[in-house]
Amino acid sequence: MATLKSNNQFRGIPIVQPGSKYKTDAGFSAIKDGIKSRSDAPALEVGKKPSWLRAKMPDGRNFSGVRQTVREHRLSTVCEESKCPNIGECWNQGTATIMVMGSVCTRACRFCAVDTGNPRGWLDAEEPENTAKAVKLMALKYVVITSVDRDDLADGGAQHYADCVRAIKQLNPDTAVEALTPDFDGVLADVEKVVDSGLEVFAQNVETVRRLTHPVRDPRAGYDQTIALLKHAKQFRPAVLTKTSLMLGLGEQDSEIMETMDDLRAAQVDVLTLGQYLRPTPNHLPIERYVSPEEFDAYRQEGLDKGFLEVVAGPLVRSSYRAEQVLQKNNVGLGS
């Protein structure tokens, strides 16, 4: 079992291979990139990716500045932990999606590259204050706060989540906050803790269509459970926007995408994002198809016709991609 100080791909420290076990700073074990290595795992897809999936390499002064802020305040970002292809663009714009409650998830979804383990109740008590300070230092007008699943905590971390949002708002009253949360094991009272914290947007990702929910998501997650949380959040605080995300390329049919849109609209979900699933390691689910930009445009129009306030759709779109631009209702400028 390897030992390393952080899972961060930008630090000059020993590399742990995907699927291998290592020990964290807090002293508990975790699986690198979330899914254990398997001898029968399908090989990575052969051949070049379509041209529309090419993202710029992360570099630049602003990128370095955001990275330094993240380091100094001991923050995790989903940008790094999930190997997001848009990290260069977003960080060079001085924005980041901050991941609270650590970088080790108690679940092991087969599409996700976040490390998996049992933090055994560990939390950073200084995280709310550090997060608020980082938001102020980066002068963010819009920030997305997300997290790993924390099934080891009695409330799934809902109170800690709410504390982070309130700390941000107290120090940065003009900053809009979006919370992209875990499902809190379906406990609606825990959802209310977060929705009642002063945020503008509540998000929980359905990830895929009903038929593919398992094995795509961890067995503790559920299609109906996620939709129920989104519906309750909207009913509890109607002024808060609700949002979810769907990955394409996992074997879903068009009719299933439309059915999912209908289910989400029945729950009064306001915003939907659609992006291409990209396989992070050979241990994760294979890609079944590459969805073209033209297909994404067509799906977006279908969603708008169904009544979503906005549908952000494109091959490299992720749930928090250009989140601050959603209300411009122009597909966050992807067509420009």
Buried (B, 14 or more C-beta within 10 A) or exposed (E): EEEBEBBBEBEEEEEBEBBBBBBBEBEBEBBBBBBBBEEEBEEEEEEEEEEBBEBEEBEBEBBBBBBEBBEEBBBBBBBBBBBBBBBBBBBBEBBBBBBBBBBBBBBBBBBBBBBBBBBEEBBBEEBBBBBBBBBEBBEBEBBBBBBBBBBBBEBBBBBBBBBBBBBBBEBBEEBBBBBBBBBBBBBBEBBBBBBBBBBBBBBBBBBBBBBBBBEBBBEBBBBEBBBBBBBBBBEBBEEBBBBBBBBBBBBBEEEBBBBBBEBBBEBBBBBBBBBBBBBBBBBBBBBEEBBEBEBBBBBBEBBBEBEBBBBBBBBBBBBBBBBBBBBEEEBBEBEE
